Amino acid sequence: MDDLIIQNVNLETSENLEIHRTEGFSSSNALVVRRGVPFRVSLQLMGRPFNPRTDSLRIKVMLGRLYVVMPVTFSNKVSNSKWKAYMDPEDLNHQNPYIFISSPASASIGHYSFQLYVFTQDSQKRYPLGKFILLCNPWCREDTVYIPFEEQREEYIQNDSGLLFMGTAKNPVSRPWSFDQYEAGVLESCLSLLQVSPLHQKNKRTDYLNRNNPVYISRVVSAMINCEDDRGVLKGNWSGNYKQGVHPSMWTGSGDILRQWAQTGYNPVEYGQCWVFAAVMCTVMRVLGIPCRVVTNFNSAHDTNKNLVIEEYYSEKGEKLSHSRDSIWNFHVWVECWMARHDLGSGMHGWQVLDPTPQERSEGVFCCGPAPVKAIKDRRTDLFYDIPFVYAEVNADVNTVIVSQGRVVSQSTDTEKVGRLVCTKAIGCPKLQNITRDYKTIKSPNLTPKSSSSTISENSTLKKGSSKGMLILLSLDKAPVNGEPIDFTVQVINKQSAAKMVRLNVNAQTKEYNNDPSDTIWESQGIMQLAPMEVKVLSLQITPAQYKIVAVDDLINLAVVLEDIASQECILASEEFNIASPDLLIQTADDNSMVIYKEQTVKVSFTNPFSQPVSGVLTVAGAGLIQDKVVFRMSSLRPGGRVEQCITFTPSMVGRKMMQASLTLTNINSTIRGFKMVSVKRA
């Protein structure tokens, strides 16, 4: 009898990518599939056809030195608990047979190779079939990362762009970000991250076996995004000196970071801060098939002594002082990943907090989580992982102390400042979704913005200080915008039937989002007489020239201290706020008419709102839209002047895509941003 000779093996890439919802990874050299679902390969035979009675086949699948060998059967009943290979007996082409290979829903993820063994009556031969990449499968009910609704899978797995929320709880600023999971080289970089990790280098076999578990995978990724303990992706820098690398605010997507890390031999990329760490981790988790979203916690506490109390100190002049090791970041950014927690019980399934920003060690390594969001709300600090730390970030109390000449003159406690707003991008639209109630019980429902919009009501900026005899109210007249004056109102109220002589100190300091305030940029003092029960209203203003030293992403700490001169009683009202930048405008002829591989044009325009001429560099990018970033120099533009720039590009992917633009001004400390969502259709 003639030998059974295999002339060609076809991995049926196009069909398999569509079935496994991995079409975006078509540029990879390997077939990309998801666990728990069969994929198909076809054989082209030379000479005689396949004879099921005398010929038999086996498939060997290898992950590192781990392997499984399975016979090719004629039963298409697959198992979710073990590997299986089969031919469909009702559709068997003896000359060009198909083989289906099915992985268990709990298979380890990674880069596999596989071989075919052919047994005939006269011979035994081995043929290499190639390689495939196996990812988690949130579409498979038996997979521990299964998430039930298609719109969730589209947003938290397939969407390659999103919004990161920064600023303050009362004036959140949305920053566009390109997750870039389908861009060339990103998939390979994410898989390399698993290979480079210390746990893999220490014991490859154990690491491969543990890669079936998203809890294990997510802890590895959380540790590897920062470089504190390993050859991780990003080096953090909060010093203000970024000359050796890239300012964290200049990154607009994950692809450049991950590719640079891989191309430089896994040397950490300089530099990152919390939103960059979180956004890059979101990319890696989505690539690996684990649903992930970026989350911002406004007024995030770092409770160093673990007493759930953060102390803040002010002078009698309204200056915020650096007297405490505890701190409150105006915002902190982490990620949530969706997974079952069989190690903790079914009540802890769902969203899990993971934080790759290096703050505290977890089991000796700079990583954090996964901490079930349900456990954080229920204060289940006995469960894994790192729940006490995350609980404090959203629940600590704030004790505000006014000191004068070394003595305490006033104290007050705010139980609602920390964790004021926890939010993420809404599913399917570029808006803020308020998820604070997932983390904590809201005591005052009007403290947080509605989930449907990031617009904040004007009176929500009100802050007050009160005592038995006095009341002071501080409010911004409107959300501050760069280039415009900051107008605010101070109301001073005498609550008693006796006249008072009071001293008023108003102070504004520049502040980084994660540090105490530094320089005073504006101040005002005065003494006034208050008649019995009198209310005085003061309208004050900080001009653009006075706040021009405030850096791109910095904030202003505004504080008012009112002192009763006779009794020396002091009260404080304070507010920390960001200064929003004007937007770039991106226009298309029709947002819904773009066709793949057909040339398109967009127009980016900017109107100078500043009182002086500006110049800068415009950068336009879009994953799946523009092959490389497009950069233009903008010459000096007079106040009120308008500039337009047209960009021609050819979309390479279908679906909802983000076009983003940033204008970095060279003579003003500001970056102007804008984005546009467009739909690209098949021809």
C-alpha positions in Angstrom: 0.0 0.0 0.0 1.2 3.5 -0.8 2.3 5.8 2.0 -0.1 8.5 3.2 1.8 11.7 2.3 0.8 15.1 3.5 1.7 17.7 0.9 0.4 20.8 2.6 -1.2 22.0 5.9 -3.6 24.9 5.9 -4.4 26.6 9.3 -7.6 28.1 7.8 -6.5 31.4 9.4 -9.3 33.6 8.0 -12.1 31.3 9.1 -10.6 30.5 12.5 -10.0 34.2 13.3 -13.6 35.0 12.5 -15.0 32.1 14.6 -12.7 33.0 17.5 -13.3 36.8 17.2 -9.6 37.4 16.8 -9.7 39.0 13.3 -7.8 42.0 14.7 -4.7 39.9 15.2 -4.5 38.9 11.6 -1.0 40.6 11.3 0.4 38.0 13.7 2.6 35.2 12.2 0.8 32.7 14.4 -2.9 31.6 14.4 -4.7 33.3 17.3 -7.6 31.4 18.9 -9.5 31.3 22.1 -9.8 28.4 24.5 -12.9 26.3 24.8 -13.8 26.5 21.1 -12.5 24.2 18.3 -10.4 25.5 15.5 -9.9 23.8 12.2 -6.8 22.8 10.1 -7.0 21.1 6.7 -4.6 18.6 5.2 -3.8 18.3 1.4 -2.8 14.8 0.7 -0.6 13.6 -2.2 -1.2 10.2 -3.7 -3.8 8.0 -2.1 -6.6 9.3 0.1 -7.0 8.9 3.8 -8.4 5.5 4.9 -10.1 5.6 8.3 -9.9 1.8 8.6 -6.1 1.5 8.2 -4.8 5.0 8.9 -4.8 6.8 12.2 -3.7 10.3 13.3 -2.6 11.9 16.5 -2.1 15.5 17.4 0.7 16.6 19.8 0.2 20.1 21.4 3.1 21.7 23.2 3.5 24.7 25.5 7.1 24.9 26.5 8.0 21.4 27.7 4.4 20.6 28.6 2.5 18.6 26.0 -0.5 16.5 25.4 -1.0 13.9 22.7 -4.6 13.1 21.6 -5.9 10.7 19.0 -7.9 12.1 16.1 -11.4 10.6 16.6 -14.6 10.6 14.6 -16.8 12.0 17.4 -17.4 15.7 17.3 -18.6 15.8 20.9 -16.1 18.2 22.5 -15.1 18.3 26.1 -14.6 21.5 28.1 -12.2 19.8 30.5 -9.7 18.2 28.2 -8.0 18.6 24.8 -9.7 16.8 21.9 -9.0 16.3 18.1 -11.6 15.0 15.7 -12.8 14.7 12.2 -16.5 15.3 11.3 -17.7 11.9 10.1 -20.6 13.5 8.2 -18.3 15.8 6.2 -15.2 13.8 5.7 -13.1 14.6 2.5 -10.7 11.7 2.2 -8.3 13.5 -0.1 -8.3 16.8 1.8 -9.5 16.0 5.4 -10.3 18.6 8.1 -9.1 18.2 11.7 -10.8 20.1 14.5 -8.7 20.8 17.6 -10.5 21.8 20.8 -8.8 23.1 23.9 -10.4 22.9 27.4 -11.9 26.2 28.7 -9.3 26.0 31.5 -6.3 25.5 29.2 -3.2 27.6 29.9 -2.8 30.6 27.6 0.4 31.2 25.6 2.3 30.4 22.5 1.8 26.7 21.4 3.3 24.6 18.7 1.6 21.4 17.4 2.5 18.4 15.4 0.7 15.7 13.5 1.6 12.0 13.7 0.4 9.8 10.9 0.2 6.0 11.4 -0.4 3.6 8.5 0.0 -0.1 8.2 3.5 0.3 7.0 4.9 3.5 8.5 4.8 6.3 11.1 5.6 9.9 10.2 5.6 13.2 12.0 4.6 16.5 10.4 4.9 20.0 12.0 1.6 21.9 11.8 2.9 25.2 12.9 2.1 27.4 15.9 -1.0 29.0 17.5 -1.6 31.5 20.3 -4.3 30.5 22.8 -6.1 33.2 24.7 -8.8 33.3 27.3 -12.4 33.3 26.0 -15.0 35.6 27.6 -17.6 34.3 25.1 -17.3 30.7 26.6 -19.6 30.0 29.5 -17.2 27.5 31.0 -14.2 30.0 30.9 -13.6 31.7 34.3 -13.4 35.1 32.4 -16.9 34.6 30.8 -18.8 37.9 30.9 -22.5 37.6 30.0 -23.4 40.4 27.6 -22.1 41.0 24.1 -21.9 44.8 24.6 -19.6 44.2 27.6 -17.3 41.9 25.5 -17.2 44.5 22.7 -16.2 47.3 25.2 -13.9 45.4 27.6 -12.2 43.1 25.1 -12.5 44.3 21.5 -12.5 48.1 21.9 -9.1 49.4 21.1 -9.7 52.9 22.4 -11.1 54.6 25.4 -11.1 57.5 27.8 -9.1 58.0 31.0 -10.6 60.3 33.6 -8.4 62.8 35.4 -8.7 66.2 37.1 -11.1 66.4 40.0 -14.4 64.8 41.0 -16.2 68.0 40.3 -14.6 68.7 37.0 -13.5 65.3 35.5 -11.4 65.7 32.4 -11.6 62.9 29.8 -8.3 62.0 28.1 -8.4 59.9 25.0 -6.2 56.8 25.0 -5.5 54.2 22.2 -5.1 50.7 23.7 -3.6 49.5 20.4 -4.2 45.8 21.1 -4.4 45.1 17.3 -1.4 47.2 16.3 1.7 45.3 14.9 3.9 43.9 17.6 1.6 44.5 20.5 0.3 40.9 20.8 3.8 39.6 20.8 4.9 42.1 23.4 2.1 41.0 25.7 3.1 37.4 25.4 6.7 38.3 26.0 5.7 39.9 29.2 4.6 36.5 30.5 7.8 34.9 29.4 10.1 37.6 30.9 8.3 37.6 34.3 10.4 36.3 37.3 7.8 33.6 38.0 8.4 32.1 34.6 12.1 32.4 34.8 12.1 30.7 38.2 10.0 27.7 37.2 8.8 27.5 33.7 6.7 24.4 34.2 4.8 25.8 37.2 4.3 29.1 35.4 2.8 27.4 32.3 0.5 25.3 34.5 -0.7 28.3 36.4 -1.5 30.3 33.2 -4.9 28.7 33.1 -6.0 30.9 36.0 -6.8 34.6 35.5 -6.1 35.3 39.1 -2.5 34.2 38.6 -2.2 35.8 35.2 -3.4 39.2 36.5 -1.0 39.3 39.4 1.9 38.5 37.0 0.8 41.3 34.7 0.2 43.8 37.6 3.8 43.2 38.7 5.3 43.3 35.2 3.8 46.6 34.1 6.1 48.4 36.6 9.8 47.6 36.8 10.5 47.7 40.5 11.1 44.0 40.9 11.7 42.8 37.4 12.3 43.7 33.8 8.9 45.3 33.7 7.5 47.6 31.1 7.4 51.1 32.7 9.5 53.1 35.0 7.6 55.5 37.3 8.6 59.1 37.8 6.9 61.7 39.9 9.9 64.0 40.3 8.9 66.6 37.6 12.2 65.9 35.8 11.6 63.8 32.7 14.6 64.8 30.6 15.8 61.2 30.3 12.6 60.0 28.8 9.0 60.9 27.9 6.8 63.1 30.1 4.0 60.8 31.3 1.4 63.2 29.9 2.8 62.9 26.4 1.8 59.3 25.9 -1.4 58.8 23.9 -1.5 55.0 23.6 -0.1 51.7 24.8 1.4 50.5 21.5 4.5 52.8 21.5 5.3 51.8 25.1 4.9 48.0 24.6 6.8 48.0 21.3 9.7 50.1 22.7 9.9 47.8 25.7 10.2 44.7 23.6 12.5 46.3 20.9 15.0 47.5 23.5 15.5 44.0 25.0 12.9 44.5 27.8 14.4 47.6 29.2 11.8 49.7 31.1 10.3 52.6 29.2 10.7 56.0 30.8 8.3 57.3 32.2 4.9 56.4 33.5 2.4 57.6 36.2 -0.7 55.9 37.4 -2.9 56.4 34.3 -0.2 55.2 32.0 0.5 52.1 34.1 -3.3 51.3 34.2 -3.9 52.0 30.5 -1.0 49.7 29.5 -2.2 47.0 31.8 -5.7 47.3 30.3 -4.2 46.7 26.9 -2.3 43.6 28.0 -5.4 42.1 29.7 -7.6 42.7 26.7 -5.0 41.1 24.5 -4.9 38.0 26.7 -8.7 37.8 26.6 -9.5 39.0 30.1 -12.2 41.7 30.2 -10.7 44.9 31.5 -11.5 48.5 32.1 -9.7 51.6 33.4 -11.1 53.0 36.6 -10.4 56.4 38.3 -10.8 57.0 42.0 -11.1 60.7 42.8 -9.6 61.8 46.1 -7.7 58.6 46.6 -6.2 58.0 50.0 -2.7 56.6 50.7 -3.0 55.6 54.4 0.6 54.8 55.4 -0.2 54.0 59.1 -3.3 52.0 58.2 -5.6 53.8 60.7 -8.1 54.9 58.0 -7.5 58.6 58.9 -5.7 61.1 56.6 -4.5 64.2 58.3 -4.2 67.5 56.4 -2.6 70.7 57.9 -3.2 74.3 57.1 -1.6 77.5 58.4 -3.8 80.4 59.6 -3.0 82.1 56.2 -4.7 79.2 54.3 -1.4 77.6 53.1 -1.6 73.8 53.0 1.4 72.3 54.8 3.4 69.2 54.3 3.2 67.8 57.9 1.8 64.3 57.2 3.2 61.1 55.6 -0.4 60.2 54.6 -1.6 61.7 51.4 -4.6 62.1 49.2 -4.1 62.0 45.4 -6.7 64.1 43.6 -7.1 61.1 41.4 -5.6 57.6 41.1 -6.1 55.2 38.2 -6.2 51.4 38.3 -8.0 48.7 36.4 -10.7 46.3 37.0 -10.7 42.8 35.4 -13.7 40.5 35.2 -13.2 36.9 36.4 -14.6 34.2 38.6 -13.0 33.8 42.1 -13.4 30.1 42.8 -10.6 30.6 45.4 -13.0 32.9 47.4 -16.5 31.6 46.6 -19.1 32.6 44.1 -20.0 35.8 46.0 -16.7 37.3 44.9 -17.0 36.7 41.2 -17.1 39.7 38.9 -14.9 42.9 38.8 -11.6 42.7 40.5 -9.3 45.7 41.3 -5.7 45.4 40.0 -3.2 48.2 40.4 0.1 48.1 38.5 1.4 51.5 39.9 4.1 50.6 42.4 2.9 51.8 45.8 3.0 48.9 48.3 4.4 45.4 48.1 2.0 42.5 48.0 3.6 39.2 49.0 6.9 40.9 48.6 6.3 42.2 45.1 5.1 45.6 43.8 1.7 44.6 42.6 -1.9 44.9 43.8 -4.9 42.6 43.5 -7.0 41.1 42.3 -9.2 42.5 45.0 -13.0 41.8 44.5 -14.9 45.0 44.3 -17.7 43.3 46.3 -15.2 42.5 49.1 -14.1 46.1 49.1 -17.6 47.3 49.6 -18.3 44.7 52.3 -14.9 45.4 54.0 -13.9 41.7 53.7 -10.3 42.4 54.6 -9.8 38.7 55.4 -9.9 37.8 51.7 -7.2 37.9 49.0 -5.7 40.1 47.6 -4.8 43.5 49.1 -8.3 44.4 50.1 -7.3 46.6 53.1 -5.1 48.8 51.0 -7.8 49.4 48.3 -10.5 49.8 51.0 -8.6 52.6 52.6 -8.1 54.3 49.1 -11.9 54.8 48.9 -13.0 55.0 52.5 -10.5 56.9 54.8 -11.7 59.9 56.8 -9.9 63.3 56.5 -9.0 65.2 59.6 -8.2 68.9 58.7 -6.1 70.8 61.2 -5.4 74.6 61.3 -2.1 75.4 63.1 -0.8 78.8 64.2 2.6 79.4 65.8 2.9 75.7 66.5 -0.4 75.2 68.1 -3.7 73.7 66.9 -6.4 76.3 66.6 -9.1 74.3 64.7 -9.9 70.7 63.7 -12.6 69.2 61.6 -13.4 65.8 60.0 -14.7 65.0 56.6 -16.0 61.4 56.2 -17.0 61.8 52.5 -14.0 63.5 50.8 -12.1 60.3 50.0 -13.4 58.2 47.2 -15.7 61.0 46.2 -16.2 59.6 42.7 -15.1 56.3 41.3 -15.7 56.1 37.5 -14.9 54.4 34.2 -15.9 54.9 30.6 -19.4 54.0 29.8 -20.2 51.1 27.5 -20.5 52.0 23.9 -20.2 55.8 24.2 -17.6 58.4 25.2 -19.1 59.3 28.6 -18.3 58.9 32.3 -20.0 56.0 34.2 -20.3 56.5 37.9 -19.5 53.2 39.7 -18.9 54.7 43.2 -21.8 52.6 44.6 -20.0 49.4 43.6 -17.3 50.3 46.1 -19.0 52.0 49.0 -22.3 53.1 50.4 -23.0 56.7 49.4 -24.0 58.8 52.4 -24.9 62.0 50.5 -26.2 61.1 47.0 -25.7 64.6 45.7 -21.9 64.4 46.2 -21.2 62.6 42.9 -22.1 63.3 39.3 -24.7 61.3 37.5 -23.5 58.3 35.6 -24.9 59.5 32.3 -22.7 62.5 31.9 -19.5 64.0 33.1 -21.1 67.5 33.4 -21.1 68.8 37.0 -23.7 71.2 38.3 -22.4 74.7 39.1 -23.4 74.6 42.8 -21.6 71.3 43.3 -18.4 73.3 43.7 -19.6 74.7 47.0 -17.3 74.2 50.1 -18.0 75.5 53.5 -16.4 75.9 57.0 -18.6 76.3 60.0 -18.4 76.9 63.8 -20.8 78.1 66.5 -20.4 81.7 65.6 -19.3 81.9 61.9 -19.9 80.3 58.6 -17.8 80.6 55.4 -18.8 79.4 52.0 -16.4 79.1 49.0 -17.6 78.4 45.5 -16.2 78.6 42.0 -18.5 80.7 39.7 -17.8 78.2 36.8 -15.4 75.4 35.9 -12.0 77.1 35.2 -10.7 77.0 31.6 -7.2 77.7 30.6 -6.8 81.3 29.2 -9.8 82.6 31.2 -9.9 84.2 34.6 -10.8 82.0 37.6 -13.8 83.7 39.3 -14.9 82.6 42.7 -17.1 83.8 45.5 -16.5 83.8 49.3 -19.5 84.3 51.6 -18.7 85.3 55.2 -21.6 84.9 57.6 -21.9 86.0 61.2 -24.3 83.5 62.9 -24.5 85.4 66.2 -26.3 88.5 67.4 -23.1 90.3 68.4 -20.8 92.2 66.0 -17.5 90.6 65.1 -14.1 91.8 63.8 -12.7 89.0 61.6 -9.5 88.4 59.6 -9.9 86.8 56.2 -7.0 85.0 54.5 -7.4 83.6 51.0 -4.5 81.5 49.4 -4.1 79.7 46.1 -1.2 77.2 45.7 -0.2 75.1 42.7 -0.4 71.4 43.3 0.5 68.1 41.5 -2.4 65.6 41.6 -0.4 63.2 43.9 1.5 65.7 46.1 0.9 68.4 48.7 0.7 72.0 47.3 3.9 73.9 46.7 4.2 77.5 45.6 1.6 80.2 46.5 0.5 81.7 43.2 -2.1 84.2 44.6 -3.2 85.4 48.0 -5.4 88.0 49.6 -5.8 89.2 53.2 -8.0 91.6 54.9 -9.9 92.6 58.1 -13.6 93.3 58.1 -16.3 94.2 60.5 -19.4 91.9 60.6 -22.6 93.3 62.0 -24.9 90.9 63.9 -26.2 88.1 61.6 -24.6 89.9 58.6 -23.7 88.1 55.4 -20.9 89.6 53.3 -20.3 88.4 49.7 -16.8 88.8 48.1 -16.2 88.3 44.4 -12.6 87.4 43.8 -10.5 86.6 40.7 -7.2 85.0 39.7 -6.0 86.1 36.3 -4.4 83.9 33.6 -1.1 85.8 34.1 -1.2 84.9 37.8 -1.8 81.2 37.3 0.4 80.8 34.1 3.0 78.8 36.1 0.6 76.0 36.7 1.8 73.0 34.7 -0.2 71.0 32.2 -1.8 68.5 34.6 -1.4 70.3 37.8 -4.2 71.7 40.0 -4.8 74.6 42.3 -5.5 74.3 46.0 -7.7 77.3 47.0 -8.3 77.8 50.8 -10.0 80.5 52.8 -9.4 80.8 56.6 -11.7 83.1 58.6 -10.5 84.1 62.1 -12.6 85.7 64.8 -10.0 88.2 66.2 -11.5 88.4 69.6 -11.9 84.6 70.3 -9.1 83.5 67.9 -11.6 80.9 66.6 -10.7 79.8 63.0 -12.7 78.0 60.3 -11.5 76.8 56.9 -13.1 76.3 53.5 -11.0 74.8 50.7 -11.3 73.5 47.2 -8.9 71.8 44.9 -9.6 72.2 41.2 -8.1 71.6 37.8 -8.0 74.1 34.9 -9.5 72.6 31.8 -7.9 73.2 28.4 -9.9 74.1 25.4 -10.6 71.3 23.0 -9.3 70.6 19.5 -12.1 70.2 17.0 -11.9 67.2 14.6 -14.4 67.2 11.7 -15.2 64.6 9.1 -17.5 64.8 6.1 -19.6 62.0 7.6 -18.7 60.0 10.8 -20.6 56.9 9.6 -19.5 56.8 5.9 -15.9 55.7 6.2 -15.0 52.6 4.2 -12.0 50.3 4.8 -9.1 50.8 2.4 -10.7 53.9 0.9 -8.9 57.3 1.3 -10.5 59.6 3.8 -9.9 63.2 5.1 -10.4 64.8 8.4 -9.9 68.5 9.5 -8.4 69.4 12.8 -9.0 73.0 13.9 -7.9 75.2 16.9 -8.9 78.6 18.0 -6.5 80.4 20.3 -8.3 81.4 23.5 -5.2 82.8 25.2 -4.4 86.5 25.5 -1.0 86.0 23.8 0.2 84.4 20.6 0.8 80.6 20.8 2.8 78.1 18.7 3.2 74.4 19.0 3.3 70.9 17.5 0.1 69.1 16.4 0.1 65.2 16.5 -2.7 63.2 15.0 -3.1 59.4 15.5 -5.7 56.7 15.2 -5.3 52.9 15.7 -6.8 51.2 12.6 -7.0 54.5 10.8 -3.6 56.1 10.5 -0.5 53.9 9.9 1.9 56.2 11.8 1.5 59.4 13.8 1.2 62.5 11.6 3.1 65.5 13.0 2.7 69.2 12.0 4.3 72.4 13.3 2.0 75.2 14.0 3.5 78.7 13.6 2.6 81.6 15.8 -1.2 82.1 16.1 -2.6 85.4 17.3 -5.1 85.6 20.2 -8.5 84.7 18.8 -6.9 83.3 15.6 -8.0 80.0 14.1 -5.9 77.4 12.3 -7.0 74.3 10.3 -5.1 71.2 9.2 -6.4 68.6 6.9 -5.2 65.0 7.2 -5.6 62.3 4.6 -5.5 58.6 5.6 -6.7 55.2 4.6 -8.5 53.0 7.3 -7.2 49.5 7.7 -9.7 48.1 10.2 -13.5 48.0 10.4 -15.5 49.0 13.4 -15.8 52.0 15.7 -12.4 53.8 15.8 -11.0 56.8 17.6 -9.1 59.6 15.9 -7.2 61.7 18.4 -5.2 64.8 18.2 -2.9 66.7 20.6 -1.4 70.2 20.3 1.6 70.8 22.6 2.1 74.5 23.0 5.7 75.6 23.1 5.4 79.0 24.8 2.5 78.2 27.2 2.6 75.2 29.6 -0.4 73.5 28.1 -1.4 70.6 25.8 -4.7 70.9 23.9 -6.4 67.6 23.1 -9.4 66.3 21.1 -10.8 63.1 19.8 -13.5 61.9 17.3 -15.2 58.5 17.1 -15.8 57.3 13.6 -17.3 54.1 12.1 -15.4 52.2 9.4 -17.4 49.8 7.3 -16.6 47.1 4.8 -16.7 48.1 1.1 
